[in-house]
Structure formats: C-alpha cells, structure tokens
C-alpha cells in the first residue's frame, strides 16, 4: 500500500460494477464438482503451517460480493446474516448466493476443511464472514464486460453505502473482489472513512492486462476501488510463482497471491476452479485476519505494512509494477519480528507453590544424615592416613636398626667452592 499514491487516470466511460475473476458458472445457480486432492494454492500457502500461531479467531471479514452460501459445509457456522445492497439500500440477508463468486471468496478465507479426502481449508478458518451482497448478476451470462448482463447490481453510490454499512457493523477487514472502471467521490469518501477507522481494505488488482496499453503507457488502465489510497491491491500468480497473464500491471499492485486455476467452494456444496485476482485478494484478506488476531494492537495501515514487509520475493523484484512487494506469506506475516512490535505474550513471574511441611522435615533429615555420613567418612580417612604413616615409620626404623636417618647438622656451614656458583644458580647463565 503506497501512501500517498499518485494516479493519472482520467474519468472513464461506464461505471457499472464488474467482478474480478469470475467463476465459470451458468446463468442459473452455480454448480460445482467433487474435489479429490489438496489444491496447489493451499500447498503454496498452507493453513496448517500458520494455524499454531493464528487462525483468524475473533476477526470479522466483510465480503462485498454476491453473498455467501452459509449452507456449504466449508462455511458452516462462520457466516453472519449480512445484508443485500443490490437495490441501493440494506434489505434482506447476504448469507445466500446463487452466482457463487462470493461463496468462493468466503471459502478461501474461512473454509473449515470438510474431510481429509479433499484437504480443502481456508487460511483463516476461525474468522467470521460478514456477507454484503452488492450484485446478483452473472458477468458470464452474455454481453461485454461492464454491461449489466443479468441480475441486479449496485451503482457507485450504493457500493459506498454497502462499505459504510460493513464498517459500521464492526468489520475488521473488507474484501472487494470487484471493480468500477472510473473513480467516484462517494466510493472514495467511504474508502477514506474506513481507513481512518483502522479497517484493512483489500481489493483485486484487475484481470484486464493489455500488452498494447502497457507498451504505450507503461501500466495497465487503473480501476477502482483498487486505485484508491489505503487499499491493498492484489495481483495474481501461477503455481510457478510468476504473474498470471491476465493480472494487471501498475503501481496499485501492492502484493500478489495465488490466482491461476484456484479451487474454491460452490453454493451447491461442491467445488469449482478458475483464474482471477478476485481469488488472489481472498488470500490477502485471510492473511490480514491472521495478523489482526496475532497483533490486535495494529491498525489498518500497520497490518498492511506487515503483510507487505513479510512478502516472499517474486521474479519482478521488490516493489515491481507486476508483483508489488512479492508473494503474500501468511506464516511470516504472523511470526516475523518487526521493529516496534509489542511482545505477543508477556513473561509472567514464576509462581512457587508453598512446600509441604512433611516434605521439608524429610528433606532436613536427609540433609543431616548426609552431613553426618560425610563427617564420619572424613574422620575415618584421616585415621587411616595416620595409621599408615605410623606403620611406615616403624618399618623404616626397623631396617635402619633404629639409627637416625639424617646426617647431623654441623655447627658451621660448609664454605662453597669458589670456582662454581651456588647450587640454586648453577643452571643459570650469569
């Protein structure tokens, strides 16, 4: 997240909401298939690795999307009622989903792991989803991107109201896997208000990369809300860690995450797979939930800074237009030490329980017995030495016939030989 971020985009035609990274669903309710192996994205960002440190517990992640099918086993017990803003005002609930896009996003965040057979699990399984429905349209139903091709969807003012509502309900993180193709004051003001309250805002970076546009301008055409200050913009990478061909290039890309052929839950209780920065944004929103649980004192910009500072290196290098800070790393985002961190757990004073009087008495008796034994041993040792000395003296005396064993000391010392130094200095060179 670059603050401030300088944007050069002018107002563009249109302004209708477009989902970023559409599941390939039919125009009616979404249908999925069985999942029989652990998805590659989950291997790249393994939930079990970070789970001992954080699971998103107590963190609310709002998804401004197509709702979320609370009935799916992956979402069971982790989806609030939410609401719908498709008419421009909060009406009804948001915990249903026919399109499937919002359900997929929610499953990547809070997937519960329905069985060992699939191995599917979200990055922050103990977080809670607040589904805010902002569209019921299926962008794959026909027409061109930007057209209202089925179902109702909010305009910019309605989207801003939906964001305000999510923040008012206590959302800690807001995932926005969608885009408007031109800026709007109402959305910008809602973004600024959310940032001021310390909410983490995450948005998909867009799937409209154009080599022709980049050749002329150096970047793709910016969209919104990813183009606003205070929003973490997310690009997509493949299983090989390189940019997905559709993922846009520009200064609004702050970090990247899996976004190519990513598996997710579908409303019918099964699974689907698709490509897009919508899916990438979900991984970053889940990472934000983990960081908030681990470091509850951090506010939005500080959470974003930790996510970017701990990202893994990407082919584009640090702060590239295609990869931002690199590939999001949930484990490092939670476990790495950074300057100014508050210790995650204070060291409590050691508590010593009072000793049992009987144990104290027994310990005292053992100490006295040990001292007594050591004293007796020392006395015996000394006595043994004395006896041995006396016996040795008697033996030597018997051999000498009880004569003195030393030469008598003369009255006057012998004079040293004048021709040689005294014995103590004989080996020294004078």
C-alpha positions in Angstrom: 0.0 0.0 0.0 1.6 3.2 -1.2 0.7 6.3 0.7 0.2 8.7 -0.9 -0.4 7.0 -4.3 -0.4 9.3 -7.4 -3.0 8.4 -10.0 -3.1 9.7 -13.5 -6.2 8.0 -14.7 -9.0 10.3 -16.1 -12.7 9.5 -15.7 -13.6 6.6 -17.9 -16.9 5.7 -19.6 -19.3 3.4 -17.8 -19.1 2.8 -14.0 -21.0 -0.4 -13.5 -19.7 -3.0 -11.1 -17.7 -5.8 -12.5 -16.5 -8.9 -10.6 -12.8 -9.6 -10.9 -12.1 -13.2 -11.7 -15.4 -14.9 -12.4 -16.1 -18.5 -11.6 -17.2 -20.2 -14.8 -20.9 -20.7 -13.8 -24.0 -21.0 -15.9 -26.6 -18.2 -15.8 -28.6 -20.1 -13.2 -27.4 -21.1 -9.8 -23.7 -22.2 -9.6 -22.8 -25.9 -10.0 -19.6 -27.4 -8.9 -17.8 -30.7 -8.9 -16.1 -33.0 -6.4 -12.6 -32.1 -5.2 -10.3 -35.1 -4.8 -6.9 -33.6 -3.9 -5.3 -30.7 -2.0 -5.3 -27.6 -4.2 -1.9 -26.2 -5.3 -2.7 -22.8 -3.8 -3.2 -24.4 -0.4 0.2 -26.1 -0.7 1.8 -22.8 -1.5 0.1 -21.1 1.4 -0.5 -24.0 3.9 -3.1 -23.1 6.6 -1.7 -25.8 8.9 1.7 -24.1 9.0 0.3 -20.8 10.4 -2.5 -22.4 12.5 -0.4 -22.8 15.7 0.1 -19.1 15.7 -3.2 -17.7 14.4 -6.5 -18.8 12.8 -8.4 -15.6 12.5 -10.3 -16.1 15.7 -12.5 -13.1 16.6 -11.8 -11.3 13.3 -14.7 -10.2 11.1 -14.1 -10.2 7.3 -16.7 -8.4 5.2 -17.1 -9.6 1.6 -18.7 -7.1 -0.8 -19.7 -9.6 -3.4 -22.6 -11.9 -4.4 -23.3 -13.1 -0.9 -22.1 -16.3 0.7 -23.8 -19.7 0.8 -23.8 -20.3 4.6 -25.2 -23.8 4.0 -21.9 -25.1 2.5 -20.1 -27.3 4.9 -16.9 -25.2 4.4 -18.7 -22.1 5.7 -20.9 -23.8 8.4 -21.0 -21.6 11.5 -18.7 -18.9 10.1 -21.1 -16.7 8.1 -23.2 -13.9 9.6 -26.6 -13.0 8.2 -25.2 -9.9 6.5 -27.4 -7.9 4.1 -28.0 -7.1 0.5 -27.5 -3.7 -1.2 -28.4 -4.7 -4.7 -31.3 -2.2 -4.6 -29.1 0.5 -3.2 -30.3 0.1 0.4 -29.7 -2.6 3.1 -32.5 -5.1 2.6 -32.8 -8.8 3.3 -29.8 -11.1 4.0 -26.5 -11.7 2.5 -25.9 -15.3 3.5 -27.3 -16.8 0.3 -25.6 -16.9 -3.1 -26.8 -18.1 -6.5 -23.9 -16.7 -8.6 -21.2 -18.4 -6.5 -18.5 -15.7 -6.7 -18.9 -14.6 -3.1 -19.1 -18.2 -1.8 -15.8 -19.0 -3.4 -14.1 -15.9 -1.9 -15.5 -16.8 1.6 -14.3 -20.4 1.3 -10.7 -19.3 0.6 -10.9 -17.3 3.8 -12.8 -19.4 6.3 -13.0 -22.9 4.7 -13.4 -25.4 7.5 -11.9 -28.5 5.9 -14.8 -30.7 5.3 -12.9 -34.0 5.0 -9.4 -35.4 4.8 -10.2 -36.6 1.3 -10.4 -33.1 -0.2 -7.9 -31.4 2.1 -9.6 -28.1 1.3 -9.3 -25.5 4.0 -9.3 -21.7 4.3 -6.3 -19.7 5.5 -8.3 -18.2 8.5 -10.8 -20.9 9.4 -11.8 -19.2 12.7 -12.6 -15.8 11.2 -16.2 -14.8 10.5 -17.6 -13.7 7.2 -20.0 -10.7 7.0 -21.5 -11.1 3.6 -22.7 -7.9 1.9 -24.4 -8.6 -1.4 -23.7 -5.9 -3.9 -24.6 -7.8 -7.1 -26.7 -10.7 -8.2 -25.6 -10.5 -11.8 -23.6 -13.2 -13.6 -21.0 -11.5 -15.7 -20.7 -14.6 -17.8 -24.3 -14.6 -18.9 -23.6 -12.7 -22.1 -22.6 -9.3 -23.3 -19.4 -7.5 -22.7 -17.6 -6.6 -19.5 -19.1 -3.6 -17.9 -22.7 -4.3 -19.1 -25.4 -5.3 -16.7 -25.9 -8.8 -18.1 -28.3 -10.3 -15.7 -29.4 -9.7 -12.1 -29.3 -6.5 -10.1 -26.2 -4.7 -9.0 -25.4 -1.6 -7.2 -24.1 1.7 -8.6 -21.2 3.6 -7.1 -23.3 5.3 -4.5 -24.9 2.0 -3.4 -21.5 0.4 -3.2 -20.3 3.2 -1.0 -23.3 2.7 1.3 -22.5 -1.0 1.4 -19.0 -0.3 2.5 -20.1 2.2 5.1 -22.6 -0.4 6.5 -19.9 -3.1 6.7 -17.6 -0.8 8.7 -20.5 0.2 11.0 -21.2 -3.5 11.7 -17.6 -3.9 13.0 -15.8 -5.4 10.0 -12.0 -5.6 10.7 -11.2 -6.5 7.1 -13.2 -5.7 3.9 -12.6 -7.8 0.8 -13.5 -6.2 -2.5 -13.0 -8.6 -5.3 -14.6 -6.4 -8.0 -14.1 -3.1 -9.8 -15.6 0.1 -11.2 -14.0 1.4 -14.3 -14.0 5.0 -13.2 -13.4 6.9 -9.9 -16.4 8.2 -7.8 -16.4 10.6 -4.9 -18.9 8.6 -2.9 -16.7 5.4 -3.0 -13.5 7.5 -2.4 -15.1 9.0 0.7 -16.2 5.7 2.0 -12.7 4.3 1.5 -11.2 7.2 3.4 -13.6 6.8 6.3 -12.9 3.1 6.6 -9.1 3.7 6.5 -9.5 6.4 9.2 -11.2 3.8 11.4 -8.3 1.4 11.0 -10.1 -1.1 8.8 -8.0 -3.2 6.4 -9.2 -2.8 2.8 -8.2 -5.4 0.2 -9.1 -5.2 -3.5 -8.4 -7.3 -6.6 -5.9 -5.7 -8.9 -7.9 -6.5 -12.1 -7.8 -9.0 -14.9 -7.5 -6.8 -18.0 -3.8 -6.8 -18.6 -3.1 -5.4 -22.1 0.4 -5.6 -23.7 -0.6 -2.9 -26.1 -1.7 -0.5 -23.3 1.5 -1.2 -21.3 3.7 -0.7 -24.3 2.2 2.8 -24.7 1.8 3.9 -21.1 4.0 1.6 -19.0 1.0 0.4 -17.0 -2.5 -1.0 -17.5 -5.6 1.1 -17.0 -6.4 1.6 -13.4 -9.8 0.6 -11.9 -11.5 1.2 -8.6 -11.5 0.7 -5.6 -8.0 -0.7 -6.0 -6.9 2.6 -7.3 -7.6 4.5 -4.1 -5.1 5.3 -1.4 -5.3 3.0 1.6 -6.4 -0.1 -0.3 -4.1 -3.2 -0.6 -4.1 -4.0 -4.3 -3.6 -7.7 -5.1 -2.3 -9.3 -8.3 -2.3 -13.0 -9.3 0.4 -15.5 -9.7 0.5 -19.1 -11.1 1.7 -22.2 -9.3 5.2 -21.4 -10.5 5.1 -18.0 -8.8 5.0 -15.9 -11.9 2.4 -13.3 -12.9 -0.8 -14.7 -14.3 -1.2 -13.4 -17.9 -4.5 -11.6 -17.1 -3.2 -9.9 -13.9 -2.8 -6.2 -14.4 0.5 -4.2 -14.1 0.6 -0.9 -12.3 1.6 0.9 -9.1 -1.7 -0.2 -7.5 -0.4 -3.8 -7.2 0.9 -4.0 -3.7 1.3 -7.8 -3.3 0.4 -10.9 -5.2 -1.2 -14.3 -4.3 -2.3 -17.5 -6.0 -4.8 -16.7 -8.7 -4.4 -19.2 -11.5 -6.7 -22.3 -11.6 -7.6 -21.8 -7.9 -10.2 -24.1 -6.3 -13.0 -22.8 -4.1 -16.3 -23.9 -2.7 -19.6 -23.5 -4.8 -23.1 -22.9 -3.4 -24.2 -26.5 -4.2 -21.8 -28.0 -1.7 -19.1 -28.8 -4.2 -16.1 -27.1 -5.6 -15.0 -25.1 -8.7 -11.8 -23.7 -10.1 -11.0 -20.6 -12.0 -8.5 -17.8 -12.5 -8.5 -14.2 -11.4 -7.3 -11.5 -9.0 -10.6 -11.9 -7.1 -9.3 -15.2 -5.7 -5.9 -13.7 -5.0 -7.5 -10.9 -2.9 -9.2 -13.5 -0.7 -5.8 -14.9 0.3 -4.6 -11.5 1.4 -7.8 -10.7 3.3 -7.3 -14.0 5.2 -3.7 -13.1 5.9 -4.9 -9.7 7.3 -7.3 -11.6 9.6 -4.4 -13.7 10.9 -2.3 -10.7 11.6 -5.1 -8.9 13.4 -5.6 -11.9 15.7 -1.9 -12.1 16.4 -1.3 -8.4 16.8 -4.7 -6.8 17.9 -3.0 -3.5 18.7 -2.2 -2.9 15.0 -4.5 -0.7 12.9 -5.2 -1.0 9.1 -2.1 0.7 7.7 0.1 -1.2 10.2 -1.4 -4.5 9.3 -0.9 -3.7 5.6 2.7 -2.7 6.2 3.4 -6.1 8.0 1.9 -8.0 5.1 4.0 -6.2 2.5 7.2 -6.3 4.6 7.0 -10.1 5.0 6.1 -11.0 1.4 8.3 -13.6 -0.3 10.5 -12.4 -3.2 8.9 -12.5 -6.6 10.5 -12.5 -10.1 9.8 -8.8 -10.6 11.9 -7.8 -7.5 10.9 -5.6 -4.7 8.1 -3.1 -5.5 7.7 -4.0 -9.1 4.7 -2.9 -11.1 3.7 -6.6 -11.7 4.3 -8.1 -8.3 4.4 -5.3 -5.7 6.2 -6.3 -2.6 6.1 -10.0 -3.6 4.0 -13.1 -2.9 2.0 -12.9 0.3 3.4 -15.1 3.1 0.8 -15.7 5.9 3.3 -17.5 8.1 5.9 -14.8 8.0 3.2 -12.1 8.4 2.3 -13.6 11.7 5.6 -14.9 13.0 8.3 -12.4 11.8 9.6 -9.9 14.4 9.5 -6.3 13.2 10.8 -3.1 14.8 8.3 -1.7 17.3 6.4 -4.9 17.8 4.7 -5.4 21.1 5.6 -8.8 22.6 2.9 -11.3 21.7 2.9 -12.7 25.2 4.4 -11.1 28.4 6.6 -13.3 30.6 4.6 -13.9 33.8 6.5 -14.1 37.1 7.4 -17.6 38.2 5.0 -18.8 40.9 6.5 -21.1 43.5 3.9 -23.2 45.4 4.4 -23.4 49.2 6.2 -26.6 50.3 4.6 -29.3 52.3 5.9 -29.2 56.0 6.3 -33.0 56.0 8.4 -32.7 52.8 10.5 -30.0 54.4 11.1 -32.2 57.5 12.1 -35.2 55.4 14.4 -33.0 53.4 16.0 -31.7 56.6 16.5 -35.3 57.9 18.1 -36.3 54.6 20.5 -33.3 54.8 21.5 -34.1 58.4 22.1 -37.7 57.5 24.2 -36.7 54.5 26.4 -34.3 56.6 26.9 -37.0 59.3 27.9 -39.6 56.8 30.4 -37.1 55.2 31.9 -36.3 58.7 32.3 -39.9 59.6 34.0 -40.6 56.3 36.4 -37.7 56.8 37.4 -38.9 60.3 37.9 -42.4 59.0 40.1 -41.2 56.2 42.3 -39.1 58.5 42.7 -42.1 60.9 43.6 -44.4 58.1 46.3 -41.9 56.9 47.8 -41.7 60.4 47.9 -45.4 60.9 49.6 -45.9 57.5 52.2 -43.2 58.4 53.0 -44.9 61.8 53.3 -48.3 60.2 55.6 -46.9 57.5 57.8 -45.2 60.1 58.1 -48.4 62.2 59.2 -50.4 59.1 61.9 -47.8 58.1 63.2 -47.7 61.7 63.5 -51.5 61.9 65.5 -51.6 58.7 68.0 -48.9 60.0 68.3 -50.7 63.3 66.7 -47.6 64.9 69.6 -45.3 63.8 68.9 -41.7 62.8 68.1 -41.5 59.1 69.6 -38.0 58.6 73.2 -36.6 58.8 73.7 -34.4 61.9 73.6 -30.7 61.2 77.2 -29.2 61.6 77.9 -26.3 63.8 79.2 -24.2 60.9 78.0 -24.4 57.3 80.5 -25.7 54.7 82.0 -23.0 52.5 81.0 -23.2 48.9 83.6 -23.9 46.2 84.9 -20.6 45.0 85.1 -21.9 41.4 81.3 -22.5 41.0 78.1 -20.7 41.7 75.9 -21.8 44.5 73.7 -24.8 43.6 70.4 -22.8 43.2 72.0 -20.8 40.4 74.1 -23.5 38.7 71.8 -23.8 35.7 71.6 -20.1 35.1 73.9 -18.2 32.7 75.4 -15.3 34.5 
